Amino acid sequence: MNITKTMLWEGVIPAITTPFHTDLTVDHDFFAKHCNWLVDNGCKGVVALGSLGEGATLTPGEKATILRTAVRAIGDRAVVVSGISSLSTAEAVELAKNAEAAGCNGLMVLPPYIYKSDWREMKAHVKAVIDATPLSSMLYNNPVAYGTDFVPEQVVELMDECPNLHAIKESSTDVRRVLGLRSLLGDRIQILCGVDDAIVEAVYAGATGWIAGLVNAFPKESVELFDCAMRGDKERAFEIYRWFLPLLRMDTVVKFVQLIKLVQERVGMGSQLVRGPRLVLTGDELQAAEKTIAESLATYPWK
């Protein structure tokens, strides 16, 4: 019988982007460099293959190789978490087993793509994935993007049945969910904010971690913001937050992948290349994004 493995779901853990060469094959050399840069700047690890990592455009073989690259790059000093999402339960279970074989520390478990139904079916899907390995698991609740809402009472039920469910990435955009989860589960669950432009509010409501997006371009700044909020340094936290918010809001729109990768390119740590159906930004969208980035860099408060 598998023994449940534990990990610390806390601090800033980037939802890392997937870099591509110009032919749109995965750039593993840069990916390893990026993983190390994030950890060197205070991040606790990476979550690979999520929405920001364009997991839906990657083949199972590419996913397994990306995870092995991350484990080789940082696995001796930081956590590597695999996003698990699929059209089918059987494929999601297989992806979870592949993540374990690759040496990952944990899983971020999503509801199935496309098919949306009732709690009985959604619970059966995520439970099958969580039960497939002994790895510590984090449920990803993002009703805005995925159409499935795991409310606090359902999370309690799932935790009662899944001993290796230890955390939730809460991306409902409703900070009251953090309070609701904490009131029902106390310290049984670790709550990580999944919405960049609500991180300070989430920490003050009881979150202990951040699955972050703009951290891909600004890790040092993200870690300082989070640490200030956690230790109650409100003056410094809000000083950073006010500067950071125009960029953090890029994490909460449809083209968040294109925007965050563009920011990475502009700070010299990545490329804006994306896989279809996404396309790089052009026209008015690009101009608006460039304006926001330029204004943020011009007022960078760490100079």
C-alpha positions as CSV (number, residue, x, y, z in Angstrom):
1,M,0.0,0.0,0.0
2,N,1.3,3.4,-0.9
3,I,2.3,5.7,1.9
4,T,1.1,9.3,1.5
5,K,3.9,11.7,0.7
6,T,3.8,15.2,2.2
7,M,5.3,18.5,1.0
8,L,5.0,22.1,2.2
9,W,2.4,24.0,0.1
10,E,3.5,27.5,1.1
11,G,5.4,30.5,-0.2
12,V,5.6,31.7,-3.8
13,I,5.4,28.8,-6.3
14,P,5.3,30.0,-9.9
15,A,2.9,28.5,-12.4
16,I,5.8,28.4,-14.8
17,T,5.5,29.1,-18.5
18,T,6.6,26.6,-21.1
19,P,9.3,28.1,-23.4
20,F,9.4,27.3,-27.1
21,H,12.0,27.5,-29.9
22,T,11.0,29.3,-33.1
23,D,9.7,26.0,-34.5
24,L,7.5,25.7,-31.4
25,T,9.3,22.7,-30.0
26,V,10.0,22.9,-26.2
27,D,13.2,24.8,-25.2
28,H,14.4,22.6,-22.4
29,D,17.7,24.5,-21.9
30,F,15.9,27.7,-21.2
31,F,13.2,26.0,-19.1
32,A,15.9,24.6,-16.8
33,K,17.6,28.0,-16.6
34,H,14.2,29.6,-15.8
35,C,13.5,27.1,-13.1
36,N,16.8,27.8,-11.4
37,W,16.4,31.6,-11.7
38,L,13.0,31.5,-10.0
39,V,14.3,29.4,-7.1
40,D,17.5,31.5,-6.9
41,N,15.2,34.5,-6.3
42,G,13.3,32.9,-3.4
43,C,10.5,30.9,-5.0
44,K,9.8,27.5,-3.3
45,G,9.6,25.6,-6.6
46,V,7.5,25.5,-9.7
47,V,4.1,24.2,-10.9
48,A,4.6,23.0,-14.5
49,L,2.0,22.1,-17.2
50,G,-0.8,24.3,-15.9
51,S,-2.9,26.7,-17.9
52,L,-0.1,29.3,-17.9
53,G,2.3,26.5,-19.0
54,E,0.0,25.8,-22.0
55,G,-0.5,22.2,-20.8
56,A,-3.4,21.7,-23.2
57,T,-1.1,22.1,-26.2
58,L,1.5,19.6,-25.0
59,T,1.6,15.9,-25.8
60,P,1.9,13.4,-23.0
61,G,5.5,12.7,-24.0
62,E,6.4,16.4,-23.9
63,K,4.8,16.7,-20.5
64,A,6.9,13.9,-19.1
65,T,10.1,15.3,-20.5
66,I,9.3,18.8,-19.2
67,L,8.8,17.3,-15.7
68,R,12.1,15.4,-15.9
69,T,13.8,18.6,-16.9
70,A,12.4,20.5,-13.9
71,V,13.3,17.7,-11.5
72,R,16.9,17.6,-12.8
73,A,17.2,21.4,-12.6
74,I,15.8,22.1,-9.1
75,G,14.6,18.9,-7.6
76,D,17.4,18.8,-5.1
77,R,16.5,22.1,-3.5
78,A,12.9,23.0,-4.4
79,V,9.6,21.3,-5.2
80,V,8.3,20.4,-8.6
81,V,4.6,20.1,-9.0
82,S,2.8,18.8,-12.1
83,G,-0.5,20.2,-13.3
84,I,-2.9,17.4,-14.1
85,S,-5.6,18.1,-16.6
86,S,-7.2,16.1,-19.3
87,L,-10.4,15.4,-21.3
88,S,-10.7,12.0,-19.6
89,T,-10.3,10.5,-16.2
90,A,-8.2,7.6,-17.5
91,E,-5.7,10.0,-19.2
92,A,-5.5,12.2,-16.1
93,V,-4.7,9.2,-13.9
94,E,-2.0,8.2,-16.4
95,L,-0.5,11.7,-16.3
96,A,-0.4,11.6,-12.5
97,K,1.5,8.3,-12.5
98,N,3.9,9.7,-15.1
99,A,4.5,12.7,-12.8
100,E,5.3,10.4,-9.9
101,A,7.7,8.5,-12.1
102,A,9.4,11.7,-13.2
103,G,10.2,12.5,-9.6
104,C,7.6,15.2,-8.9
105,N,6.8,16.2,-5.3
106,G,3.2,17.0,-5.8
107,L,0.2,17.3,-8.1
108,M,-2.1,20.2,-9.0
109,V,-5.4,18.5,-9.9
110,L,-7.9,20.1,-12.2
111,P,-11.4,19.2,-13.2
112,P,-11.8,17.7,-16.6
113,Y,-11.7,19.9,-19.7
114,I,-14.9,20.6,-21.5
115,Y,-17.3,18.2,-19.7
116,K,-19.0,19.9,-16.8
117,S,-21.5,18.2,-14.6
118,D,-22.5,17.7,-11.0
119,W,-20.5,17.2,-7.8
120,R,-20.8,13.4,-7.9
121,E,-19.0,13.2,-11.2
122,M,-16.5,16.0,-10.6
123,K,-15.6,14.4,-7.3
124,A,-15.2,11.0,-8.9
125,H,-12.8,12.5,-11.4
126,V,-10.5,14.4,-9.1
127,K,-10.6,11.7,-6.5
128,A,-9.4,9.1,-9.0
129,V,-6.5,11.4,-9.9
130,I,-5.6,12.1,-6.3
131,D,-5.8,8.4,-5.3
132,A,-3.6,7.3,-8.3
133,T,-0.4,8.1,-6.5
134,P,0.8,8.8,-3.0
135,L,2.0,12.3,-4.0
136,S,0.8,15.3,-2.0
137,S,-2.1,16.9,-4.0
138,M,-3.5,20.4,-4.4
139,L,-7.0,20.8,-5.8
140,Y,-7.3,23.6,-8.3
141,N,-10.6,25.6,-8.0
142,N,-11.1,28.0,-10.9
143,P,-14.8,28.2,-11.7
144,V,-14.2,31.3,-13.9
145,A,-11.9,29.4,-16.3
146,Y,-13.1,25.8,-16.0
147,G,-16.8,26.1,-15.1
148,T,-16.6,23.8,-12.1
149,D,-16.8,25.3,-8.6
150,F,-15.5,23.3,-5.7
151,V,-17.3,25.0,-2.8
152,P,-15.8,24.7,0.8
153,E,-18.3,22.0,1.9
154,Q,-17.3,19.8,-1.0
155,V,-13.6,20.3,-0.3
156,V,-14.2,19.1,3.2
157,E,-15.9,16.0,1.9
158,L,-13.0,15.4,-0.5
159,M,-10.4,15.8,2.1
160,D,-12.2,13.3,4.4
161,E,-11.8,10.7,1.7
162,C,-8.4,11.6,0.2
163,P,-5.6,11.5,2.8
164,N,-3.0,13.0,0.4
165,L,-5.1,16.0,-0.5
166,H,-3.3,18.7,1.4
167,A,-3.9,22.0,-0.3
168,I,-6.2,24.0,-2.6
169,K,-5.3,26.6,-5.2
170,E,-8.2,29.0,-4.8
171,S,-8.9,31.1,-7.9
172,S,-12.6,31.8,-7.6
173,T,-11.7,35.6,-7.3
174,D,-13.8,35.7,-4.1
175,V,-11.5,36.2,-1.1
176,R,-14.3,35.1,1.1
177,R,-13.6,31.6,0.0
178,V,-10.3,31.6,1.8
179,L,-12.1,32.5,5.0
180,G,-14.8,29.9,4.3
181,L,-12.2,27.1,3.8
182,R,-10.2,28.2,6.9
183,S,-13.3,28.2,9.1
184,L,-14.3,24.7,8.0
185,L,-10.9,23.1,7.8
186,G,-8.6,25.1,10.1
187,D,-5.1,24.0,9.6
188,R,-6.0,20.8,7.9
189,I,-5.6,22.5,4.5
190,Q,-3.1,24.8,3.0
191,I,-4.7,27.6,0.9
192,L,-2.8,29.1,-2.0
193,C,-4.0,32.1,-3.8
194,G,-4.3,31.5,-7.6
195,V,-5.2,35.1,-8.6
196,D,-2.3,37.5,-8.9
197,D,-4.3,40.7,-8.2
198,A,-5.8,39.4,-5.0
199,I,-2.7,38.1,-3.3
200,V,-2.5,40.6,-0.4
201,E,-6.2,40.3,0.4
202,A,-5.9,36.5,0.3
203,V,-2.9,36.4,2.7
204,Y,-4.8,38.7,5.1
205,A,-7.8,36.3,4.9
206,G,-5.6,33.2,5.7
207,A,-3.8,32.0,2.6
208,T,-0.3,30.7,3.2
209,G,0.9,30.4,-0.4
210,W,0.7,31.9,-3.9
211,I,0.6,30.1,-7.2
212,A,1.8,33.1,-9.1
213,G,1.9,34.2,-12.8
214,L,3.8,37.5,-13.2
215,V,6.5,35.9,-11.0
216,N,7.8,34.4,-14.2
217,A,9.2,37.8,-15.0
218,F,9.5,39.3,-11.5
219,P,10.4,36.6,-8.9
220,K,12.3,38.7,-6.4
221,E,9.5,41.3,-6.4
222,S,6.8,38.7,-6.0
223,V,8.6,37.0,-3.1
224,E,9.1,40.4,-1.3
225,L,5.4,41.3,-1.8
226,F,4.3,37.9,-0.4
227,D,6.7,38.0,2.5
228,C,5.7,41.5,3.5
229,A,2.0,40.5,3.5
230,M,2.7,37.4,5.5
231,R,4.7,39.2,8.2
232,G,2.2,42.1,8.4
233,D,4.4,44.8,6.9
234,K,1.4,46.6,5.4
235,E,3.2,49.8,4.5
236,R,5.8,48.0,2.3
237,A,3.3,45.4,1.0
238,F,1.0,48.1,-0.3
239,E,3.8,50.1,-1.7
240,I,4.9,47.1,-3.8
241,Y,1.3,46.2,-4.6
242,R,0.4,49.6,-5.9
243,W,3.4,49.4,-8.3
244,F,2.7,45.7,-9.3
245,L,-1.1,45.8,-9.8
246,P,-1.1,46.9,-13.4
247,L,1.1,43.9,-14.3
248,L,-0.7,41.5,-11.9
249,R,-4.0,42.2,-13.6
250,M,-2.6,40.7,-16.8
251,D,-3.0,37.3,-15.0
252,T,-6.8,37.6,-14.9
253,V,-7.7,38.0,-18.5
254,V,-8.3,35.6,-21.4
255,K,-4.9,36.3,-23.0
256,F,-2.9,36.0,-19.8
257,V,-0.4,33.5,-21.3
258,Q,0.5,35.9,-24.2
259,L,0.7,38.8,-21.8
260,I,2.9,37.2,-19.2
261,K,5.2,35.8,-21.8
262,L,5.5,39.2,-23.4
263,V,6.5,40.7,-20.0
264,Q,9.1,37.9,-19.7
265,E,10.5,38.9,-23.1
266,R,10.6,42.5,-22.2
267,V,12.6,41.9,-19.0
268,G,15.0,39.6,-20.8
269,M,13.8,36.3,-19.3
270,G,11.9,34.4,-21.9
271,S,10.1,34.7,-25.3
272,Q,6.5,35.6,-26.2
273,L,6.2,32.6,-28.5
274,V,3.0,30.6,-27.8
275,R,1.4,27.5,-29.4
276,G,-1.9,27.7,-31.3
277,P,-4.7,28.3,-30.9
278,R,-3.0,31.2,-29.1
279,L,-1.2,33.8,-31.2
280,V,1.3,36.5,-30.1
281,L,-0.3,39.9,-29.4
282,T,-0.6,42.5,-32.2
283,G,-2.2,45.8,-32.9
284,D,-4.0,47.7,-30.1
285,E,-3.6,44.8,-27.7
286,L,0.1,44.8,-28.1
287,Q,0.3,48.6,-27.8
288,A,-1.7,48.6,-24.6
289,A,0.4,45.9,-23.1
290,E,3.6,47.6,-24.1
291,K,2.4,50.8,-22.5
292,T,1.7,49.1,-19.2
293,I,5.0,47.3,-19.2
294,A,7.0,50.5,-20.0
295,E,5.2,52.5,-17.3
296,S,5.9,49.8,-14.7
297,L,9.5,49.5,-15.6
298,A,9.9,53.3,-15.5
299,T,8.5,53.4,-12.0
300,Y,10.4,50.3,-10.7
301,P,10.7,50.9,-7.0
302,W,13.9,48.9,-6.4
303,K,16.2,51.2,-8.3
